[in-house]
Amino acid sequence: MKLPVSTEWLLHCATTLAQLDPGATASAAQLAQYFDLPAAYLAKQLQALVRSGVLTATTGPRGGFRLARPAAEITLLQIVEAVDGASSPYECREIRQQGRGALPPEDCRNTCILAEKMGEAHEAWRRSLAATSLADILAALPSSVPARTRRRMAGTT
């Protein structure tokens, strides 16, 4: 499975916002500068996190984005699904019933074993992401990282 590059961007942006002081915001331009990303496209992608309830956005000179709820209540799955949706990346088209190797219909009454295994893998991946919060990610970072992030974010325009 290959996710779009915007998924990586939003996972990192949400993690960065989780490191800011409570109530602090960062603009799309600040986050774009921090990660050297295209600001207009990043702003559009951040709106997906606002629509999904992961982030809130405020306007004005001190506006920007911040987490909509505590980091412990935001999972990686919520972020990924906000960008990429919840559907499985594997779609069984029942090719086992096509071509010279086609199986007879009576041999295809049960779900294709390959579709079943791919579905199980997708569910395991989803469970893993659902079990990991932004707070878990922050806890795994070296203790010096949040302060460094806040300093560097303060230096962006």
N, C-alpha and C positions, 0 to 999 in steps of 0.2 A: 504494500500500500504506500502510495506517495501522496502526501498532503501538500497543498499549495504553500508557497513561501510565506504567504500572509499569516498562516497558522503559527509559524515560528515567530513572526513579528509580534503577534498579539499575545502569545504566551510570555515573551520577554517584556513587552510593555506592561502587561498586568502584573508581572513579578516586580517590575520597577516601581509601579504605582503602589504596590503593597509595602515597599520599603520606605516610602515617604512618611513624614510626620502625619499624625492623624489630622484629617481635614485639609491637608495640603493637596493641591492639584498640579497637574502638568498639562500643558497644551500639546496638541498634536505636533506643532512645530518644535517644541522642546524635545519630545520623544523622537521625532524624526532626526533632529540634529544629534541627539545622544547616540542613536544607532546608525546614523548616516543612511537614512531611508528617504524615499520621496514623500514629502509632507502631505501633498494633496491625496495621494493614494492611501497613506496611512490613516489620515483623518476619516476617509470613507470606511476603512476597515474597523476603526475604533467605534464607529457608529453601530456596527453589528453587535459589539459588546454592550453598548448602551441599550439597544433594542432588546437584548436578551436579559437585561437586568444585572449584568456583571459590573458595569461601570455606570456612573452618573456623569453628566456633562453640565457645566455651567458656562454662561456667557459673560462677557465683560472683560475688563482689563486684568482682573485676577482670576478669570475663569479657566476652565480646563477640565481635565478628566480626573476622576478618583474612583476608588472601589465603591461599589454601591452597598456593600455589606462587609463584615469582617473577613479577613483573608482565610480564616478557618472555615468559612461558609461558602467559599468559592472553589470549585474543583477544576482540575485540568479538563475534565470532560465537558463541563459547562462552557469553557472557553473554546475548545475545539468544535463543539457542536454549534456554537454561535457563528462560527466562520464556515464550517464545512457541512453542517447538517448532521443528522443522526443515521442516515441510511448506510447500509453495508456497502463497502467498496466492491464486493463480489456479487455478480449477478449471474445466476445459473440460467442458461438459455436452452437447457436440455438437449445439448448436441449429441448426447448418447442415443438419441432417437433419430439421428439424421445420418445421411451418407451410407456408404457401403457397410459400415460397422453398426448400423442402427439396430438397437435392441427392440424386441417386440413390446407392444404396450403393456402386456402382462408382467414384464420384467421391470417396468418403470412405475409401478404403483407406489412405491416408497420414494421418499426424497432421495435425490442423488447423494451418495456418500460424500462426494467432493463438496457439494453445496453444504451439506451438514457440517463437515469439518471446517470449512471456511466460515460458516456462521458461528461455530463454537469459538474459533480464533478471534473473530470480531467481538464477540461478547466478552471474552477474557480481556481483550484490549480495553474495552469500554469499562469493565469492572475495575481494572487497574487505574485508569484515569479518574474514575469516579471516587476511588478511594484515596486520591492524592489531592490535597488542598494547597492553595497558595501558601498557607501557613506552614505546611509540611516542606514545601520548597524552600521557604525562608529559613526554616530550622536546619536545613541541610547546607546552607551557605556558610562560608567562614564568617565569624562574628564581625569582622571588620567591613564586610561588604555593604551592609545597609548605610552606614555612615559615609562610606566612599560614594555610594550611589547618590545620596542626598547632596553631598558637596558638588559632585559633577553635574547633577541636574540643576542645581542653583546657578551653575556657570553657563547654562544654555539660555538662549533667548527665546 
